[in-house]
């Protein structure tokens, strides 16, 4: 089992969700986060004054999946979140040692 964490642009969330649905992804967790990478932030103008925003708004999507779906999930995220511009985001893949569904106490793949 793997945990796939994708950091994407906020306006791409709908596209990513639609791309994951046909794969049978049962659920995902979405968080609003802020950060920067090579973008290094951006300049904004507010009431005539220019100031620097160091952290840009992003969306973090977390998906727990079985090993056999990992490559398909990654490909779906890559295709749907891509704009070709700096700041498209990153995908991280981590091992999941154990998963437990609280309601039924099912474990591991049956809990996904």
GUVOTOR-851804 format. One line per 8 residues: number of its first residue (from 1); their letters; for each residue y negated, z negated, x of C-alpha. Coordinates in nm, 4 decimals, always signed. Layout:
N
NUM) a) Y,Z,X; ...
***
This chain:
112
1) xxxxxxxx) +0.0000,+0.0000,+0.0000; -0.3530,+0.0759,+0.1155; -0.7061,-0.0272,+0.0287; -0.9426,+0.2678,+0.0429; -1.3096,+0.1745,+0.0719; -1.5642,+0.4522,+0.0359; -1.9383,+0.4160,+0.0899; -2.1109,+0.6983,-0.0985
9) xxxxxxxx) -2.4488,+0.8073,-0.2308; -2.5226,+0.6485,-0.5704; -2.5596,+0.9766,-0.7597; -2.2093,+1.0846,-0.6508; -2.0267,+0.7986,-0.8265; -1.9609,+0.9965,-1.1457; -1.8214,+1.2909,-0.9491; -1.5920,+1.0642,-0.7475
17) xxxxxxxx) -1.4652,+0.8889,-1.0589; -1.3903,+1.2221,-1.2304; -1.2082,+1.3484,-0.9200; -0.9859,+1.0386,-0.9074; -0.8841,+1.0418,-1.2750; -0.6344,+1.3332,-1.2528; -0.4567,+1.1549,-0.9663; -0.3669,+0.8666,-1.1952
25) xxxxxxxx) -0.5863,+0.6129,-1.0189; -0.5566,+0.3164,-1.2554; -0.8672,+0.1302,-1.1484; -1.1387,+0.0916,-0.8954; -1.4061,-0.1573,-0.8020; -1.7671,-0.0464,-0.7626; -2.0419,-0.2438,-0.5908; -2.4058,-0.1634,-0.5301
33) xxxxxxxx) -2.4711,-0.2176,-0.1601; -2.7414,-0.1410,+0.0930; -2.6999,-0.0189,+0.4466; -2.7793,+0.2444,+0.7028; -2.6041,+0.4549,+0.9605; -2.7454,+0.7544,+1.1389; -3.0093,+0.7869,+0.8671; -3.1883,+0.4816,+1.0083
41) xxxxxxxx) -3.3668,+0.4226,+0.6776; -3.6601,+0.6174,+0.5385; -4.0357,+0.5956,+0.4876; -4.1764,+0.5335,+0.1398; -4.5282,+0.5294,-0.0004; -4.6233,+0.2607,-0.2520; -4.9777,+0.2375,-0.3880; -5.1051,+0.4452,-0.1008
49) xxxxxxxx) -4.9469,+0.2360,+0.1719; -4.6595,+0.3700,+0.3771; -4.3753,+0.1362,+0.4633; -4.0265,+0.1674,+0.6093; -3.7092,+0.0984,+0.4118; -3.4456,-0.0053,+0.6646; -3.1544,-0.0331,+0.4224; -3.0747,+0.2481,+0.1816
57) xxxxxxxx) -2.8991,+0.2001,-0.1535; -2.5327,+0.2997,-0.1474; -2.2266,+0.2547,-0.3656; -1.9071,+0.0969,-0.2357; -1.5926,+0.2115,-0.4153; -1.2679,+0.0229,-0.3509; -0.9319,+0.1622,-0.4567; -0.5943,-0.0034,-0.4043
65) xxxxxxxx) -0.3214,+0.2595,-0.4021; +0.0350,+0.3326,-0.3019; +0.1042,+0.4957,+0.0327; +0.2088,+0.8241,-0.1280; -0.1319,+0.8723,-0.2952; -0.3548,+0.7868,+0.0028; -0.4117,+1.1412,+0.1286; -0.4800,+1.2758,-0.2219
73) xxxxxxxx) -0.7300,+0.9975,-0.2959; -0.9083,+1.0568,+0.0351; -0.9258,+1.4302,-0.0279; -1.0630,+1.3768,-0.3796; -1.3360,+1.1479,-0.2449; -1.4203,+1.3881,+0.0376; -1.4523,+1.6833,-0.1990; -1.6506,+1.5025,-0.4680
81) xxxxxxxx) -1.8862,+1.2918,-0.2536; -1.9789,+1.5647,-0.0051; -2.3347,+1.7024,-0.0062; -2.3472,+1.8229,+0.3526; -2.6504,+1.6075,+0.4256; -2.6788,+1.3033,+0.6466; -2.5881,+0.9831,+0.4646; -2.2912,+1.1191,+0.2666
89) xxxxxxxx) -2.1027,+0.8039,+0.3633; -1.7725,+0.6964,+0.5096; -1.4157,+0.6213,+0.4022; -1.2180,+0.3290,+0.5429; -0.8431,+0.2823,+0.4948; -0.6842,-0.0613,+0.5368; -0.3321,-0.1937,+0.4925; -0.2664,-0.4195,+0.1936
97) xxxxxxxx) -0.0065,-0.6815,+0.2699; +0.0274,-0.8149,-0.0815; -0.1108,-0.7569,-0.4308; -0.0626,-0.9912,-0.7259; -0.1658,-0.9258,-1.0860; -0.2902,-1.2613,-1.2122; -0.2054,-1.2049,-1.5803; +0.1611,-1.1109,-1.5361
105) xxxxxxxx) +0.2302,-1.2313,-1.1810; +0.3608,-0.8851,-1.0936; +0.3479,-0.8199,-0.7214; +0.2829,-0.5331,-0.4827; +0.3125,-0.1773,-0.6182; +0.3925,-0.2893,-0.9722; +0.0670,-0.4875,-0.9686; -0.1416,-0.1808,-0.8885
***
